[in-house]
């Protein structure tokens, strides 16, 4: 085992969430602008310099979205994070875990941090980690100790895991502050060996990356060859294009629509609730785009609201006589697992079996790829995403909605024209069951859906919508500092009066129910909840809520509108959540009313993966 080097050198990896400000800490330590504040991508960055009479090498590892489960982070990000250690030869002294002290640190943030660090660097990472709190000077606390006390158990327990080692660096930090950090790192590594990864693991990851790169290049060449063949079939450019956009909630459909049409007005975070058509001239073509409400990322098609299904059908009619192409929007900043494959297939099935011949997958948030290609992302995600690409005839496109480059739009329109040249017109039936080409298993799945009790899906679906809209209310009034606030979506005026007149007994009961809720709600992703149906449902709910919160934090932080504040309607939020939690618990404990859950019991003889197919 290599011993730690003398104080004449320091090799460290900067780790943390995408909004942790790793770039700020790295640039302050190196005393120069090495790391780009806008470069929170899947690539590693390395910078070095002479600081306080020592050679310093810093590697900025890819970050995760705050609150995201490990299973929801793209594999490309995780692979590059694991291999970041190899960029610090001859060995690594420490990890610098950066936490943004301008933002709250909740249980979900602690869990995300633990999951990602231990997965990428192993259990021994904590003995080599020091926490560095970053901020840009405008925070709601005077000292970092006050911030630690205010955030409570989640942050305190994380600091315990790191041996209570922490430091503060803000944008006005001087050489003395950096020197103090070095002294704390020296004390941590004194007498210790360098951090070393398992050689077999690193060799395995390097091999996996090479295999991904090889497959990615093969996919790229196949796609190009296919495009050339279709281009030969195309005599003239298609003068009129009718585009229907589908995807899960906050996949980037509306942003893509506006990028294609070069219009503004899309407010990130708003949930599309109705089918909306918009038209304009793009690259010499008349283009009509119909945006539709999205389905939930984690919940099967059974939980897709009937209103969403009807709006998708309405969207088809707005593309009269029929859409030339369906753009299936999939973000690249989140994983695409077997879970998402099932959910996507189930929702696309609503349009019939022949729909796939007219689909192009549009990958959004392409800027998060950095110097990686979309083919590398596809191959890194493995079979589920590869299945989707094959299902769509290897038709895909990557979109950077932050870019004003018209070339990406023109290329997408050309791919649409090529697909049209190779296909007949899309036929849509309002009743997919009448589609003669529909596989037998599709019809049986549909019948199972019809036979299920509709009450649970309605209850959970309503709760998902309430939570989503509550976040919009919070962003509009709290993050922007508006004083005149109406009631949040979870609390009507009658409920407000009831709350004000409620007695002590009711308050005690609410407290007990809240504790019940918290107990059953604090669960991880699918792999962590075993065979308990109740915990599985609550895990999916929690993942939807965490995803929503992480995305809204990212949007607010990126626009400079973030203000660290507690949720003003937290009590009402818990009440709305508890209804679902307690209802689920009753379904789980009362066999006579659990018909909707019966398909998920282990007694069915089906695995959770197989059970998902019948939803």
C-alpha positions as CSV (number, residue, x, y, z in Angstrom):
1,X,0.0,0.0,0.0
2,X,1.3,3.4,-1.0
3,X,1.9,5.9,1.8
4,X,0.6,9.4,1.6
5,X,3.1,11.7,-0.1
6,X,4.7,14.7,1.7
7,X,2.9,18.0,2.0
8,X,4.6,19.1,-1.3
9,X,1.8,17.7,-3.4
10,X,-2.0,17.1,-3.2
11,X,-4.1,15.0,-5.5
12,X,-7.9,15.2,-4.8
13,X,-11.2,14.5,-6.5
14,X,-14.0,17.0,-6.2
15,X,-17.4,15.2,-5.8
16,X,-20.9,16.4,-5.1
17,X,-24.2,17.1,-6.8
18,X,-24.6,19.1,-10.0
19,X,-25.6,22.2,-8.0
20,X,-22.9,21.9,-5.3
21,X,-20.6,24.4,-7.0
22,X,-17.6,22.1,-7.4
23,X,-16.3,24.4,-10.0
24,X,-16.2,27.4,-7.5
25,X,-14.3,25.4,-4.9
26,X,-11.8,24.0,-7.6
27,X,-11.2,27.5,-9.1
28,X,-10.6,29.1,-5.7
29,X,-8.2,26.4,-4.6
30,X,-6.2,26.6,-7.8
31,X,-6.4,30.4,-7.9
32,X,-7.5,30.4,-11.5
33,X,-10.5,29.7,-13.7
34,X,-9.9,26.1,-14.7
35,X,-13.4,24.7,-14.3
36,X,-16.3,26.0,-16.3
37,X,-19.4,26.8,-14.1
38,X,-21.7,25.7,-17.0
39,X,-19.9,22.4,-17.5
40,X,-21.9,19.9,-15.3
41,X,-21.7,17.1,-17.7
42,X,-20.8,13.4,-17.8
43,X,-17.1,14.1,-18.4
44,X,-14.3,14.5,-15.8
45,X,-12.2,17.7,-15.8
46,X,-8.7,18.0,-14.4
47,X,-6.8,21.1,-13.3
48,X,-3.5,21.6,-11.6
49,X,-1.2,24.3,-10.4
50,X,1.2,25.5,-7.7
51,X,-0.6,26.6,-4.5
52,X,0.9,27.4,-1.1
53,X,4.2,25.9,-2.1
54,X,2.8,22.5,-3.2
55,X,1.7,20.9,-6.5
56,X,-2.0,20.5,-6.5
57,X,-4.0,18.3,-8.9
58,X,-7.8,18.4,-8.8
59,X,-10.2,16.2,-10.7
60,X,-13.9,17.3,-10.9
61,X,-16.0,14.2,-11.1
62,X,-19.5,14.2,-12.8
63,X,-22.3,15.2,-10.3
64,X,-25.7,13.8,-9.7
65,X,-29.0,15.7,-9.5
66,X,-29.8,16.5,-5.9
67,X,-32.2,13.9,-4.4
68,X,-31.8,11.5,-7.3
69,X,-31.6,7.8,-6.4
70,X,-28.5,6.1,-7.7
71,X,-30.7,3.9,-10.0
72,X,-32.0,7.1,-11.7
73,X,-28.5,8.5,-12.5
74,X,-27.3,7.6,-16.1
75,X,-24.7,4.8,-16.3
76,X,-22.4,7.1,-18.3
77,X,-22.2,9.5,-15.3
78,X,-21.5,6.7,-12.9
79,X,-18.8,5.0,-15.1
80,X,-16.9,8.3,-15.6
81,X,-17.1,9.1,-11.8
82,X,-15.6,5.7,-10.9
83,X,-12.8,6.2,-13.4
84,X,-12.1,9.8,-12.2
85,X,-9.7,8.3,-9.6
86,X,-7.4,7.1,-12.4
87,X,-6.8,10.7,-13.4
88,X,-4.8,11.4,-10.3
89,X,-1.5,9.5,-10.6
90,X,0.4,8.2,-8.8
91,X,-2.4,8.1,-6.1
92,X,-5.3,9.9,-4.5
93,X,-4.9,11.7,-1.2
94,X,-8.6,12.6,-0.6
95,X,-12.0,13.3,-1.8
96,X,-13.4,16.8,-1.4
97,X,-17.2,16.5,-1.0
98,X,-18.7,19.9,-1.9
99,X,-22.1,20.8,-0.4
100,X,-23.8,24.0,-1.4
101,X,-24.6,25.9,1.9
102,X,-27.1,28.1,0.0
103,X,-29.5,25.2,-0.3
104,X,-31.2,23.0,2.2
105,X,-29.8,19.5,3.0
106,X,-32.6,17.0,3.5
107,X,-32.8,13.3,4.0
108,X,-33.1,12.7,0.3
109,X,-29.9,14.7,-0.3
110,X,-28.1,12.6,2.3
111,X,-29.3,9.4,0.8
112,X,-28.3,10.5,-2.7
113,X,-24.8,11.5,-1.5
114,X,-24.3,8.2,0.3
115,X,-25.6,6.0,-2.5
116,X,-23.4,7.7,-5.2
117,X,-20.2,7.9,-3.2
118,X,-20.3,4.3,-2.0
119,X,-21.3,3.0,-5.4
120,X,-18.5,4.8,-7.2
121,X,-15.7,4.7,-4.5
122,X,-16.7,2.0,-2.0
123,X,-17.3,2.0,1.8
124,X,-13.7,3.2,2.5
125,X,-14.4,6.5,0.8
126,X,-15.6,8.1,4.1
127,X,-12.2,7.7,5.7
128,X,-10.6,9.8,2.9
129,X,-13.3,12.5,2.6
130,X,-13.5,16.1,3.9
131,X,-16.7,18.1,3.4
132,X,-16.2,21.6,1.9
133,X,-19.2,24.0,2.2
134,X,-19.5,26.4,-0.7
135,X,-21.5,29.6,-1.0
136,X,-21.4,32.9,-2.8
137,X,-21.7,35.2,0.1
138,X,-25.5,35.6,0.3
139,X,-26.8,33.0,2.7
140,X,-29.4,33.1,5.5
141,X,-26.9,32.1,8.3
142,X,-24.0,33.8,9.9
143,X,-21.7,30.8,10.5
144,X,-21.4,27.3,9.0
145,X,-22.1,25.9,12.5
146,X,-25.5,27.6,12.4
147,X,-26.2,26.1,9.0
148,X,-25.3,22.6,10.3
149,X,-27.5,23.0,13.3
150,X,-30.4,24.3,11.2
151,X,-30.3,21.4,8.7
152,X,-30.3,18.9,11.5
153,X,-29.9,15.1,11.5
154,X,-29.3,14.5,7.7
155,X,-26.3,16.8,7.5
156,X,-25.0,16.0,10.9
157,X,-25.0,12.3,10.3
158,X,-23.2,12.8,7.0
159,X,-20.5,14.8,8.8
160,X,-20.2,12.0,11.4
161,X,-19.4,9.6,8.5
162,X,-16.7,11.9,7.4
163,X,-15.1,12.1,10.8
164,X,-16.6,15.6,11.4
165,X,-14.1,17.0,8.9
166,X,-15.4,20.1,7.2
167,X,-14.3,23.5,5.9
168,X,-15.9,26.6,4.3
169,X,-14.9,28.2,1.0
170,X,-16.9,31.2,-0.4
171,X,-16.3,33.3,-3.5
172,X,-14.2,35.8,-1.5
173,X,-11.9,33.2,0.0
174,X,-8.2,34.2,0.3
175,X,-5.0,32.2,0.4
176,X,-5.2,31.8,4.2
177,X,-8.6,30.0,3.8
178,X,-7.1,27.6,1.2
179,X,-4.1,27.0,3.4
180,X,-6.3,26.1,6.3
181,X,-8.0,23.6,4.1
182,X,-4.7,22.0,3.2
183,X,-3.8,21.8,6.9
184,X,-7.0,19.9,7.6
185,X,-6.4,17.5,4.7
186,X,-2.8,17.0,5.9
187,X,-4.1,16.1,9.3
188,X,-6.6,13.6,7.7
189,X,-4.0,11.8,5.6
190,X,-1.2,11.8,8.2
191,X,-0.1,8.2,8.7
192,X,-2.6,6.9,6.2
193,X,-2.1,5.1,2.9
194,X,-3.3,6.7,-0.3
195,X,-6.8,5.9,-1.4
196,X,-6.6,2.9,-3.8
197,X,-9.4,1.3,-5.9
198,X,-9.5,-2.4,-6.5
199,X,-7.5,-3.0,-9.6
200,X,-10.0,-5.6,-10.9
201,X,-12.8,-3.0,-10.6
202,X,-10.8,-0.4,-12.6
203,X,-9.9,-2.9,-15.2
204,X,-13.5,-4.0,-15.5
205,X,-14.7,-0.4,-15.9
206,X,-12.1,0.4,-18.5
207,X,-13.0,-2.7,-20.4
208,X,-16.7,-1.8,-20.2
209,X,-16.0,1.7,-21.4
210,X,-14.1,0.4,-24.4
211,X,-16.9,-2.0,-25.2
212,X,-19.4,0.8,-25.0
213,X,-17.3,2.9,-27.3
214,X,-17.0,0.1,-29.8
215,X,-20.8,-0.5,-29.9
216,X,-21.5,3.2,-30.0
217,X,-19.4,3.6,-33.1
218,X,-21.1,0.6,-34.7
219,X,-24.5,2.1,-34.0
220,X,-23.5,5.5,-35.4
221,X,-22.3,3.9,-38.6
222,X,-25.5,1.9,-38.9
223,X,-27.6,5.0,-38.4
224,X,-25.7,6.9,-41.0
225,X,-26.0,4.1,-43.6
226,X,-29.7,3.8,-43.0
227,X,-30.1,7.6,-43.5
228,X,-28.2,7.5,-46.8
229,X,-30.6,4.8,-48.1
230,X,-33.7,6.7,-47.0
231,X,-32.3,10.0,-48.4
232,X,-32.1,8.3,-51.9
233,X,-35.8,7.5,-51.7
234,X,-36.6,11.2,-51.0
235,X,-37.3,13.1,-54.2
236,X,-38.1,16.5,-52.8
237,X,-38.3,18.1,-49.3
238,X,-41.6,17.6,-47.6
239,X,-43.2,21.1,-47.6
240,X,-45.6,20.5,-44.7
241,X,-44.7,18.5,-41.5
242,X,-47.1,17.5,-38.8
243,X,-45.3,16.5,-35.6
244,X,-46.8,14.9,-32.4
245,X,-44.7,15.0,-29.2
246,X,-44.9,12.4,-26.5
247,X,-42.9,11.5,-23.4
248,X,-43.0,11.5,-19.6
249,X,-43.5,14.5,-17.5
250,X,-40.6,17.0,-17.6
251,X,-38.9,15.1,-20.4
252,X,-38.3,18.4,-22.3
253,X,-41.2,18.2,-24.9
254,X,-42.2,21.8,-24.6
255,X,-38.7,23.1,-24.7
256,X,-38.0,21.1,-27.8
257,X,-41.1,22.4,-29.4
258,X,-40.1,25.9,-28.8
259,X,-36.5,25.2,-30.0
260,X,-37.8,23.8,-33.3
261,X,-40.1,26.8,-33.8
262,X,-37.6,29.4,-32.4
263,X,-40.2,30.8,-30.0
264,X,-40.1,31.7,-26.3
265,X,-42.8,31.4,-23.7
266,X,-42.1,27.9,-22.2
267,X,-41.7,28.1,-18.5
268,X,-39.6,25.2,-17.2
269,X,-41.4,23.2,-14.5
270,X,-44.9,23.8,-15.7
271,X,-46.9,20.6,-16.4
272,X,-48.6,20.5,-19.8
273,X,-52.2,19.6,-19.1
274,X,-53.8,19.9,-22.6
275,X,-52.8,19.2,-26.1
276,X,-51.5,22.4,-27.7
277,X,-50.7,22.9,-31.4
278,X,-48.4,25.6,-32.7
279,X,-47.1,26.2,-36.2
280,X,-44.5,28.2,-38.0
281,X,-42.1,28.2,-40.9
282,X,-38.9,26.4,-40.2
283,X,-36.1,25.9,-42.8
284,X,-38.4,26.5,-45.7
285,X,-41.1,24.1,-44.4
286,X,-44.5,24.7,-42.8
287,X,-44.4,22.9,-39.5
288,X,-47.2,22.1,-37.1
289,X,-46.2,20.7,-33.7
290,X,-48.6,19.3,-31.2
291,X,-47.4,19.1,-27.6
292,X,-49.2,16.7,-25.3
293,X,-49.4,16.0,-21.5
294,X,-46.7,13.6,-20.3
295,X,-47.2,10.3,-18.4
296,X,-45.4,9.6,-15.1
297,X,-41.8,8.3,-15.4
298,X,-42.1,5.5,-12.8
299,X,-45.7,4.5,-12.8
300,X,-47.2,2.0,-15.3
301,X,-49.8,3.0,-17.9
302,X,-52.5,2.0,-15.4
303,X,-51.7,5.2,-13.5
304,X,-51.7,7.4,-16.6
305,X,-54.8,9.7,-16.0
306,X,-57.7,9.3,-18.4
307,X,-57.4,13.0,-19.1
308,X,-53.8,12.5,-20.4
309,X,-54.9,9.6,-22.6
310,X,-57.8,11.7,-24.0
311,X,-55.5,14.7,-24.6
312,X,-53.0,12.4,-26.5
313,X,-56.0,11.3,-28.7
314,X,-56.9,14.9,-29.1
315,X,-53.4,15.7,-30.1
316,X,-53.7,13.1,-32.9
317,X,-56.7,15.0,-34.3
318,X,-54.9,18.3,-34.1
319,X,-52.4,16.7,-36.5
320,X,-55.2,16.1,-39.0
321,X,-55.3,14.0,-41.1
322,X,-52.6,12.3,-39.2
323,X,-49.1,13.1,-37.8
324,X,-46.1,12.6,-40.2
325,X,-44.0,11.7,-37.2
326,X,-44.2,11.1,-33.5
327,X,-41.2,12.5,-31.5
328,X,-40.8,10.4,-28.4
329,X,-38.8,12.6,-26.0
330,X,-36.4,11.0,-23.6
331,X,-34.0,13.1,-21.4
332,X,-30.3,12.1,-21.2
333,X,-29.7,13.4,-17.7
334,X,-31.6,10.4,-16.2
335,X,-31.3,6.7,-16.6
336,X,-33.5,4.6,-18.9
337,X,-33.9,1.2,-17.1
338,X,-36.1,-1.8,-17.7
339,X,-38.6,0.1,-15.5
340,X,-38.8,3.0,-18.0
341,X,-38.9,0.6,-21.0
342,X,-42.1,-1.0,-19.6
343,X,-43.7,2.3,-18.8
344,X,-42.9,3.7,-22.2
345,X,-44.1,0.7,-24.1
346,X,-47.3,0.6,-22.1
347,X,-48.1,4.2,-22.8
348,X,-47.1,4.0,-26.5
349,X,-49.4,1.0,-26.8
350,X,-52.3,3.4,-26.5
351,X,-51.6,4.4,-30.1
352,X,-51.6,0.9,-31.5
353,X,-49.0,-1.6,-32.5
354,X,-48.0,0.1,-35.8
355,X,-47.0,3.4,-34.0
356,X,-43.3,2.4,-33.8
357,X,-42.8,2.7,-37.5
358,X,-43.4,6.4,-37.2
359,X,-41.4,7.3,-34.1
360,X,-38.1,9.1,-33.8
361,X,-36.6,9.2,-30.3
362,X,-35.4,12.7,-29.4
363,X,-32.9,12.9,-26.6
364,X,-33.1,16.2,-24.7
365,X,-30.7,17.8,-22.2
366,X,-28.0,16.9,-24.7
367,X,-25.7,19.5,-23.2
368,X,-25.2,17.1,-20.2
369,X,-23.3,14.7,-22.4
370,X,-20.3,17.0,-22.6
371,X,-17.7,15.4,-24.9
372,X,-19.6,12.1,-25.0
373,X,-21.8,11.1,-27.9
374,X,-25.5,10.1,-27.8
375,X,-24.5,6.7,-29.0
376,X,-22.2,6.2,-26.0
377,X,-25.2,7.1,-23.7
378,X,-27.4,4.6,-25.5
379,X,-25.0,1.8,-25.3
380,X,-24.1,2.7,-21.6
381,X,-27.7,2.3,-20.6
382,X,-27.8,-1.2,-22.1
383,X,-30.6,-3.4,-23.2
384,X,-33.7,-1.3,-22.2
385,X,-32.6,1.8,-24.2
386,X,-31.1,-0.2,-27.0
387,X,-34.5,-2.0,-27.3
388,X,-36.2,1.4,-27.7
389,X,-33.8,2.5,-30.4
390,X,-34.3,-0.8,-32.3
391,X,-38.0,-0.6,-31.9
392,X,-37.9,2.8,-33.6
393,X,-35.7,1.5,-36.5
394,X,-32.6,3.2,-35.2
395,X,-34.1,6.6,-35.6
396,X,-32.9,9.0,-33.0
397,X,-31.7,12.6,-32.5
398,X,-30.1,14.5,-29.7
399,X,-31.2,18.0,-28.8
400,X,-29.5,20.7,-26.8
401,X,-32.3,23.1,-25.8
402,X,-29.9,25.6,-24.4
403,X,-28.2,26.0,-27.8
404,X,-29.4,28.5,-30.5
405,X,-27.7,26.5,-33.3
406,X,-30.3,26.0,-36.1
407,X,-28.3,23.1,-37.5
408,X,-29.7,20.7,-34.9
409,X,-33.2,21.7,-36.0
410,X,-32.5,21.3,-39.7
411,X,-31.0,17.9,-39.1
412,X,-34.0,16.7,-37.2
413,X,-36.4,17.9,-40.0
414,X,-34.2,16.0,-42.5
415,X,-34.5,12.8,-40.4
416,X,-38.2,13.2,-40.3
417,X,-38.4,13.6,-44.1
418,X,-36.2,10.5,-44.5
419,X,-38.5,8.5,-42.2
420,X,-41.6,9.7,-44.2
421,X,-39.9,8.5,-47.5
422,X,-39.5,5.0,-46.1
423,X,-43.0,4.7,-44.5
424,X,-46.6,4.8,-45.5
425,X,-49.0,7.1,-43.7
426,X,-49.6,6.5,-40.0
427,X,-53.0,5.0,-39.3
428,X,-54.5,5.7,-35.8
429,X,-57.5,4.1,-34.2
430,X,-59.0,5.6,-31.2
431,X,-59.4,2.1,-29.9
432,X,-56.1,0.2,-30.1
433,X,-57.9,-3.1,-29.4
434,X,-59.3,-2.9,-32.9
435,X,-55.8,-2.8,-34.4
436,X,-55.6,-6.2,-36.2
437,X,-51.8,-6.1,-35.9
438,X,-52.0,-5.8,-32.1
439,X,-50.2,-8.8,-30.4
440,X,-52.3,-11.2,-28.4
441,X,-50.4,-10.4,-25.2
442,X,-51.2,-6.7,-25.7
443,X,-55.0,-7.4,-25.8
444,X,-54.7,-9.6,-22.7
445,X,-52.8,-6.9,-20.8
446,X,-55.5,-4.4,-21.8
447,X,-58.2,-6.7,-20.4
448,X,-56.3,-7.0,-17.1
449,X,-56.2,-3.2,-16.8
450,X,-60.0,-3.1,-17.4
451,X,-60.6,-5.7,-14.7
452,X,-58.6,-3.8,-12.0
453,X,-60.2,-1.7,-9.3
454,X,-59.9,1.9,-10.6
455,X,-59.9,3.5,-7.1
456,X,-56.2,3.0,-6.2
457,X,-55.0,4.4,-9.5
458,X,-57.3,7.4,-9.2
459,X,-56.1,8.1,-5.6
460,X,-52.4,7.9,-6.4
461,X,-52.8,9.8,-9.7
462,X,-54.6,12.7,-8.0
463,X,-51.8,12.8,-5.4
464,X,-49.1,13.0,-8.0
465,X,-50.8,15.9,-9.8
466,X,-51.4,17.7,-6.5
467,X,-47.7,17.4,-5.6
468,X,-46.6,18.5,-9.1
469,X,-48.8,21.6,-9.0
470,X,-47.8,22.4,-5.5
471,X,-44.2,22.7,-6.6
472,X,-45.3,25.1,-9.3
473,X,-47.0,27.2,-6.6
474,X,-43.9,27.1,-4.4
475,X,-41.6,28.1,-7.3
476,X,-43.8,31.0,-8.3
477,X,-44.3,32.5,-4.9
478,X,-41.5,31.4,-2.7
479,X,-38.4,31.1,-4.8
480,X,-39.2,34.4,-6.4
481,X,-39.9,36.1,-3.1
482,X,-43.5,37.2,-3.9
483,X,-45.3,38.4,-0.8
484,X,-48.9,38.1,-1.9
485,X,-49.4,34.4,-1.8
486,X,-52.6,32.5,-2.4
487,X,-53.4,29.2,-0.9
488,X,-51.3,26.3,-2.3
489,X,-53.1,23.7,-4.4
490,X,-53.2,21.3,-1.5
491,X,-55.2,23.6,0.8
492,X,-58.6,25.0,0.0
493,X,-60.3,27.8,1.9
494,X,-62.6,25.3,3.6
495,X,-59.6,23.3,4.7
496,X,-58.0,26.4,6.1
497,X,-61.0,27.1,8.2
498,X,-61.2,23.5,9.4
499,X,-57.5,23.7,10.3
500,X,-58.0,26.9,12.3
501,X,-61.0,25.5,14.2
502,X,-59.5,22.0,14.8
503,X,-59.3,20.8,18.4
504,X,-56.3,19.4,20.3
505,X,-57.5,15.8,19.8
506,X,-57.5,16.3,16.0
507,X,-54.1,17.8,16.1
508,X,-52.7,14.9,18.1
509,X,-54.3,12.4,15.6
510,X,-52.7,14.3,12.7
511,X,-49.4,14.2,14.4
512,X,-49.7,10.4,14.8
513,X,-50.7,10.0,11.2
514,X,-47.8,12.2,10.0
515,X,-45.4,10.0,11.9
516,X,-47.0,6.9,10.3
517,X,-46.6,8.5,7.0
518,X,-42.9,9.4,7.5
519,X,-42.2,5.8,8.7
520,X,-43.6,4.1,5.6
521,X,-42.4,6.9,3.2
522,X,-38.7,6.8,4.0
523,X,-37.8,4.0,1.6
524,X,-35.4,3.8,-1.3
525,X,-35.8,2.7,-4.9
526,X,-37.1,-0.6,-6.1
527,X,-34.0,-2.6,-5.1
528,X,-34.3,-1.5,-1.5
529,X,-37.9,-2.4,-0.7
530,X,-38.0,-6.1,-1.1
531,X,-41.4,-7.8,-1.6
532,X,-43.5,-5.4,0.4
533,X,-46.2,-4.0,-2.0
534,X,-46.9,-1.0,0.2
535,X,-43.2,0.0,0.3
536,X,-43.0,-0.5,-3.5
537,X,-45.8,2.0,-4.1
538,X,-44.5,4.5,-1.7
539,X,-41.0,4.2,-3.2
540,X,-42.4,5.1,-6.6
541,X,-44.3,8.0,-5.2
542,X,-41.2,9.3,-3.4
543,X,-39.1,8.9,-6.5
544,X,-41.5,11.0,-8.5
545,X,-41.5,13.7,-5.8
546,X,-37.7,13.6,-5.5
547,X,-37.3,13.9,-9.3
548,X,-39.7,16.9,-9.3
549,X,-37.8,18.6,-6.5
550,X,-34.4,18.0,-8.0
551,X,-35.5,19.4,-11.4
552,X,-37.1,22.5,-9.9
553,X,-34.0,23.2,-7.8
554,X,-31.8,22.8,-10.9
555,X,-34.1,25.2,-12.9
556,X,-34.3,27.8,-10.0
557,X,-30.5,27.6,-9.3
558,X,-29.7,28.0,-13.0
559,X,-31.8,31.1,-13.3
560,X,-30.5,32.7,-10.1
561,X,-33.9,32.6,-8.4
562,X,-33.1,30.2,-5.7
563,X,-33.7,31.2,-2.1
564,X,-33.0,28.7,0.7
565,X,-36.3,28.6,2.5
566,X,-38.5,26.0,4.2
567,X,-41.7,24.8,2.6
568,X,-44.5,27.2,3.8
569,X,-47.3,24.6,3.4
570,X,-45.4,21.6,4.8
571,X,-48.3,20.6,7.1
572,X,-50.8,20.6,4.3
573,X,-48.4,18.7,2.1
574,X,-48.1,15.9,4.7
575,X,-51.9,15.8,5.0
576,X,-52.3,15.3,1.2
577,X,-49.5,12.7,1.2
578,X,-50.9,10.8,4.2
579,X,-54.1,10.1,2.4
580,X,-52.3,8.1,-0.1
581,X,-50.0,6.4,2.4
582,X,-52.8,5.4,4.7
583,X,-55.0,4.2,1.9
584,X,-52.1,2.1,0.5
585,X,-51.6,0.6,4.0
586,X,-55.3,-0.3,4.2
587,X,-55.1,-2.0,0.8
588,X,-52.1,-3.9,2.0
589,X,-53.6,-5.1,5.3
590,X,-57.2,-5.7,4.2
591,X,-57.4,-8.6,1.7
592,X,-61.1,-7.9,0.9
593,X,-60.2,-4.5,-0.6
594,X,-56.8,-5.2,-2.1
595,X,-57.8,-6.4,-5.6
596,X,-55.8,-3.7,-7.2
597,X,-52.7,-4.8,-5.2
598,X,-53.2,-8.5,-5.7
599,X,-51.1,-8.6,-8.9
600,X,-48.1,-7.4,-6.9
601,X,-48.1,-10.0,-4.1
602,X,-45.3,-12.5,-4.1
603,X,-48.0,-15.2,-3.9
604,X,-48.7,-14.5,-7.6
605,X,-45.6,-16.4,-8.5
606,X,-44.4,-13.5,-10.6
607,X,-41.4,-11.2,-10.1
608,X,-41.8,-7.5,-9.7
609,X,-40.4,-7.1,-13.2
610,X,-42.9,-9.6,-14.6
611,X,-45.8,-8.0,-12.7
612,X,-45.0,-4.7,-14.2
613,X,-45.7,-6.1,-17.6
614,X,-49.4,-6.6,-16.7
615,X,-50.0,-3.1,-15.6
